[in-house]
Amino acid sequence: MATKVELTDKEKTEKIKKYMTRTVEDFNWFRVLWQFLVTKMWYGLSYHFIYRLEVYGRENIPDTNDYVVVGNHLSTLDPPLVCNVMKHPVAYMAKKELFYHPFIKVMLDWLGSFAVDREKVGLSTIKTAKSIRNTKRWVLGLFPQGTREKGNEIHKVTKGFVGLAQATKCNILPIGITGTDKPKKIPFTGKIIVRIGPIIPLSDNSEEMFDKWIEAVQELTGFKYVPDEE
């Protein structure tokens, strides 16, 4: 019997390289339609009839796509939730490890997500972010916490999202999410609240942009930001 050979992380990354760099043409009508069907129709039923979704601040969403959507992260419900409430289709950065799984890889691909190495933001990520900006229709979305959090504190926030906003000449749209960390199955037993804050303007001062996002997301969620220990 042949022994199954386990691929190294480097070999796995090589196999998914095409999912790490996207062009304008990749964000086509099929992905727009598929994201609409999945996030606004399928997930939409769950958000409204199980979680009693409430959204505040829709007036802060720009009509143009010159912004990056940046929110706090509580559960796997968050990416489709943000897509559900936005005017524009959202192309999410997803950790490359998710693309190692055949089924998940296809679903993320069809939804417009792309793979990224969380250890280092490479040139492919910047190129893809610029492609999204050049579509005039899609917007880049990400969760700078990287991993999902529980409780009422915000930890482990990386500052890379500011660099991507600056590289693509985009503003930042802060979003605060509460309630997705409490999974429910019975109708009308859950409560999800999404609050969309005012745009944080593009600036050459990356620390200022970061601090403004931290301040905004604390106000939108009621959670406390806890800086990483040096």
Contacts in CASP RR format, 6 or more apart in sequence:
PFRMAT RR
TARGET T0000
AUTHOR 0000-0000-0000
METHOD contacts of the structure
MODEL  1
MATKVELTDKEKTEKIKKYMTRTVEDFNWFRVLWQFLVTKMWYGLSYHFI
YRLEVYGRENIPDTNDYVVVGNHLSTLDPPLVCNVMKHPVAYMAKKELFY
HPFIKVMLDWLGSFAVDREKVGLSTIKTAKSIRNTKRWVLGLFPQGTREK
GNEIHKVTKGFVGLAQATKCNILPIGITGTDKPKKIPFTGKIIVRIGPII
PLSDNSEEMFDKWIEAVQELTGFKYVPDEE
7 15 0 8 1.000
12 96 0 8 1.000
12 100 0 8 1.000
13 96 0 8 1.000
13 117 0 8 1.000
16 96 0 8 1.000
16 99 0 8 1.000
16 100 0 8 1.000
16 105 0 8 1.000
16 115 0 8 1.000
17 124 0 8 1.000
19 96 0 8 1.000
19 99 0 8 1.000
19 105 0 8 1.000
19 108 0 8 1.000
19 109 0 8 1.000
19 114 0 8 1.000
19 115 0 8 1.000
20 96 0 8 1.000
20 114 0 8 1.000
20 115 0 8 1.000
20 116 0 8 1.000
20 117 0 8 1.000
20 124 0 8 1.000
20 125 0 8 1.000
20 128 0 8 1.000
21 114 0 8 1.000
21 124 0 8 1.000
21 127 0 8 1.000
21 128 0 8 1.000
22 91 0 8 1.000
22 112 0 8 1.000
22 114 0 8 1.000
22 128 0 8 1.000
22 131 0 8 1.000
22 132 0 8 1.000
23 131 0 8 1.000
24 131 0 8 1.000
24 134 0 8 1.000
24 135 0 8 1.000
26 112 0 8 1.000
26 131 0 8 1.000
27 89 0 8 1.000
27 91 0 8 1.000
27 112 0 8 1.000
27 131 0 8 1.000
27 132 0 8 1.000
27 135 0 8 1.000
27 137 0 8 1.000
27 138 0 8 1.000
30 110 0 8 1.000
31 89 0 8 1.000
31 110 0 8 1.000
31 111 0 8 1.000
31 112 0 8 1.000
32 89 0 8 1.000
32 137 0 8 1.000
34 110 0 8 1.000
34 111 0 8 1.000
35 83 0 8 1.000
35 89 0 8 1.000
35 90 0 8 1.000
35 111 0 8 1.000
35 112 0 8 1.000
36 89 0 8 1.000
38 80 0 8 1.000
38 111 0 8 1.000
39 80 0 8 1.000
39 81 0 8 1.000
39 83 0 8 1.000
39 84 0 8 1.000
39 111 0 8 1.000
40 83 0 8 1.000
40 84 0 8 1.000
43 77 0 8 1.000
43 80 0 8 1.000
43 81 0 8 1.000
43 84 0 8 1.000
44 53 0 8 1.000
44 84 0 8 1.000
47 53 0 8 1.000
47 81 0 8 1.000
47 84 0 8 1.000
47 192 0 8 1.000
49 187 0 8 1.000
49 188 0 8 1.000
50 184 0 8 1.000
50 185 0 8 1.000
50 186 0 8 1.000
50 187 0 8 1.000
50 188 0 8 1.000
50 189 0 8 1.000
50 190 0 8 1.000
51 179 0 8 1.000
51 180 0 8 1.000
51 184 0 8 1.000
51 190 0 8 1.000
51 191 0 8 1.000
51 192 0 8 1.000
52 188 0 8 1.000
52 190 0 8 1.000
52 191 0 8 1.000
52 192 0 8 1.000
53 81 0 8 1.000
53 84 0 8 1.000
53 192 0 8 1.000
53 193 0 8 1.000
53 194 0 8 1.000
54 191 0 8 1.000
54 192 0 8 1.000
54 193 0 8 1.000
54 194 0 8 1.000
55 85 0 8 1.000
55 193 0 8 1.000
55 194 0 8 1.000
55 195 0 8 1.000
55 196 0 8 1.000
56 193 0 8 1.000
56 194 0 8 1.000
56 195 0 8 1.000
56 196 0 8 1.000
57 195 0 8 1.000
57 196 0 8 1.000
57 197 0 8 1.000
58 85 0 8 1.000
58 196 0 8 1.000
60 173 0 8 1.000
60 196 0 8 1.000
60 197 0 8 1.000
60 198 0 8 1.000
60 199 0 8 1.000
61 86 0 8 1.000
61 87 0 8 1.000
61 173 0 8 1.000
61 196 0 8 1.000
62 171 0 8 1.000
62 173 0 8 1.000
62 199 0 8 1.000
63 87 0 8 1.000
65 88 0 8 1.000
65 133 0 8 1.000
65 135 0 8 1.000
65 136 0 8 1.000
65 137 0 8 1.000
65 138 0 8 1.000
65 139 0 8 1.000
66 133 0 8 1.000
66 169 0 8 1.000
66 170 0 8 1.000
66 171 0 8 1.000
67 139 0 8 1.000
67 170 0 8 1.000
67 171 0 8 1.000
67 172 0 8 1.000
67 173 0 8 1.000
67 199 0 8 1.000
68 139 0 8 1.000
68 140 0 8 1.000
68 141 0 8 1.000
68 142 0 8 1.000
68 161 0 8 1.000
68 164 0 8 1.000
68 165 0 8 1.000
68 168 0 8 1.000
68 170 0 8 1.000
68 171 0 8 1.000
68 172 0 8 1.000
68 173 0 8 1.000
69 82 0 8 1.000
69 86 0 8 1.000
69 90 0 8 1.000
69 139 0 8 1.000
69 140 0 8 1.000
69 141 0 8 1.000
69 142 0 8 1.000
69 173 0 8 1.000
69 175 0 8 1.000
70 141 0 8 1.000
70 142 0 8 1.000
70 143 0 8 1.000
70 144 0 8 1.000
70 161 0 8 1.000
70 172 0 8 1.000
70 173 0 8 1.000
70 174 0 8 1.000
70 175 0 8 1.000
70 213 0 8 1.000
71 78 0 8 1.000
71 82 0 8 1.000
71 142 0 8 1.000
71 143 0 8 1.000
71 144 0 8 1.000
71 174 0 8 1.000
71 175 0 8 1.000
71 176 0 8 1.000
71 177 0 8 1.000
71 217 0 8 1.000
72 143 0 8 1.000
72 145 0 8 1.000
72 149 0 8 1.000
72 154 0 8 1.000
72 175 0 8 1.000
72 176 0 8 1.000
72 177 0 8 1.000
72 217 0 8 1.000
72 221 0 8 1.000
72 223 0 8 1.000
73 143 0 8 1.000
73 145 0 8 1.000
73 146 0 8 1.000
73 147 0 8 1.000
73 148 0 8 1.000
73 149 0 8 1.000
73 177 0 8 1.000
74 148 0 8 1.000
74 149 0 8 1.000
74 150 0 8 1.000
74 177 0 8 1.000
74 178 0 8 1.000
74 179 0 8 1.000
74 180 0 8 1.000
74 181 0 8 1.000
75 148 0 8 1.000
75 180 0 8 1.000
75 181 0 8 1.000
75 183 0 8 1.000
76 148 0 8 1.000
77 180 0 8 1.000
77 192 0 8 1.000
78 143 0 8 1.000
78 148 0 8 1.000
78 177 0 8 1.000
78 180 0 8 1.000
79 90 0 8 1.000
79 92 0 8 1.000
79 113 0 8 1.000
79 143 0 8 1.000
81 177 0 8 1.000
81 180 0 8 1.000
81 192 0 8 1.000
81 194 0 8 1.000
82 90 0 8 1.000
82 141 0 8 1.000
82 175 0 8 1.000
82 177 0 8 1.000
82 194 0 8 1.000
83 89 0 8 1.000
83 90 0 8 1.000
83 111 0 8 1.000
85 194 0 8 1.000
85 196 0 8 1.000
86 139 0 8 1.000
88 137 0 8 1.000
88 138 0 8 1.000
88 139 0 8 1.000
89 112 0 8 1.000
89 137 0 8 1.000
89 138 0 8 1.000
89 139 0 8 1.000
90 138 0 8 1.000
90 139 0 8 1.000
90 140 0 8 1.000
90 141 0 8 1.000
91 112 0 8 1.000
91 113 0 8 1.000
91 114 0 8 1.000
91 128 0 8 1.000
91 132 0 8 1.000
91 138 0 8 1.000
91 139 0 8 1.000
91 140 0 8 1.000
91 141 0 8 1.000
92 111 0 8 1.000
92 112 0 8 1.000
92 113 0 8 1.000
92 114 0 8 1.000
92 141 0 8 1.000
92 142 0 8 1.000
93 113 0 8 1.000
93 114 0 8 1.000
93 116 0 8 1.000
93 125 0 8 1.000
93 140 0 8 1.000
93 141 0 8 1.000
93 142 0 8 1.000
94 108 0 8 1.000
94 113 0 8 1.000
94 114 0 8 1.000
94 115 0 8 1.000
94 116 0 8 1.000
95 115 0 8 1.000
95 116 0 8 1.000
95 118 0 8 1.000
95 146 0 8 1.000
96 115 0 8 1.000
96 116 0 8 1.000
96 117 0 8 1.000
96 118 0 8 1.000
98 104 0 8 1.000
98 105 0 8 1.000
98 108 0 8 1.000
98 115 0 8 1.000
99 105 0 8 1.000
99 108 0 8 1.000
99 115 0 8 1.000
108 115 0 8 1.000
114 125 0 8 1.000
114 128 0 8 1.000
116 125 0 8 1.000
117 125 0 8 1.000
118 146 0 8 1.000
121 160 0 8 1.000
121 164 0 8 1.000
125 164 0 8 1.000
126 164 0 8 1.000
126 167 0 8 1.000
129 140 0 8 1.000
129 164 0 8 1.000
129 167 0 8 1.000
129 168 0 8 1.000
130 167 0 8 1.000
130 168 0 8 1.000
132 138 0 8 1.000
132 139 0 8 1.000
132 140 0 8 1.000
132 168 0 8 1.000
133 140 0 8 1.000
133 168 0 8 1.000
133 169 0 8 1.000
133 170 0 8 1.000
139 173 0 8 1.000
140 164 0 8 1.000
140 168 0 8 1.000
140 170 0 8 1.000
142 161 0 8 1.000
142 164 0 8 1.000
144 157 0 8 1.000
144 158 0 8 1.000
144 159 0 8 1.000
144 160 0 8 1.000
144 161 0 8 1.000
144 213 0 8 1.000
145 154 0 8 1.000
145 155 0 8 1.000
145 156 0 8 1.000
145 157 0 8 1.000
145 158 0 8 1.000
146 156 0 8 1.000
146 158 0 8 1.000
147 156 0 8 1.000
148 181 0 8 1.000
149 155 0 8 1.000
149 156 0 8 1.000
149 181 0 8 1.000
150 181 0 8 1.000
151 181 0 8 1.000
151 223 0 8 1.000
152 221 0 8 1.000
152 222 0 8 1.000
152 223 0 8 1.000
152 224 0 8 1.000
153 223 0 8 1.000
153 224 0 8 1.000
153 225 0 8 1.000
153 226 0 8 1.000
154 214 0 8 1.000
154 217 0 8 1.000
154 218 0 8 1.000
154 221 0 8 1.000
154 223 0 8 1.000
154 224 0 8 1.000
154 225 0 8 1.000
154 226 0 8 1.000
155 226 0 8 1.000
155 228 0 8 1.000
156 228 0 8 1.000
157 214 0 8 1.000
157 225 0 8 1.000
157 228 0 8 1.000
159 206 0 8 1.000
159 210 0 8 1.000
161 172 0 8 1.000
161 213 0 8 1.000
162 172 0 8 1.000
162 206 0 8 1.000
162 209 0 8 1.000
162 210 0 8 1.000
162 213 0 8 1.000
163 206 0 8 1.000
164 170 0 8 1.000
165 171 0 8 1.000
165 172 0 8 1.000
165 202 0 8 1.000
165 209 0 8 1.000
166 202 0 8 1.000
166 204 0 8 1.000
166 206 0 8 1.000
166 209 0 8 1.000
169 202 0 8 1.000
170 202 0 8 1.000
171 199 0 8 1.000
171 200 0 8 1.000
171 201 0 8 1.000
171 202 0 8 1.000
172 199 0 8 1.000
172 200 0 8 1.000
172 202 0 8 1.000
172 209 0 8 1.000
172 212 0 8 1.000
172 213 0 8 1.000
173 196 0 8 1.000
173 197 0 8 1.000
173 199 0 8 1.000
173 200 0 8 1.000
174 196 0 8 1.000
174 197 0 8 1.000
174 200 0 8 1.000
174 213 0 8 1.000
174 216 0 8 1.000
174 217 0 8 1.000
174 220 0 8 1.000
175 194 0 8 1.000
175 195 0 8 1.000
175 196 0 8 1.000
175 197 0 8 1.000
175 217 0 8 1.000
175 220 0 8 1.000
176 194 0 8 1.000
176 195 0 8 1.000
176 196 0 8 1.000
176 197 0 8 1.000
176 217 0 8 1.000
176 220 0 8 1.000
176 221 0 8 1.000
177 192 0 8 1.000
177 193 0 8 1.000
177 194 0 8 1.000
177 221 0 8 1.000
178 192 0 8 1.000
178 193 0 8 1.000
178 221 0 8 1.000
178 222 0 8 1.000
178 223 0 8 1.000
179 190 0 8 1.000
179 191 0 8 1.000
179 192 0 8 1.000
179 193 0 8 1.000
180 192 0 8 1.000
182 190 0 8 1.000
182 191 0 8 1.000
184 190 0 8 1.000
195 220 0 8 1.000
195 221 0 8 1.000
196 220 0 8 1.000
197 216 0 8 1.000
197 220 0 8 1.000
198 216 0 8 1.000
200 209 0 8 1.000
200 212 0 8 1.000
200 213 0 8 1.000
200 216 0 8 1.000
202 209 0 8 1.000
203 209 0 8 1.000
214 225 0 8 1.000
217 223 0 8 1.000
217 225 0 8 1.000
218 224 0 8 1.000
218 225 0 8 1.000
END
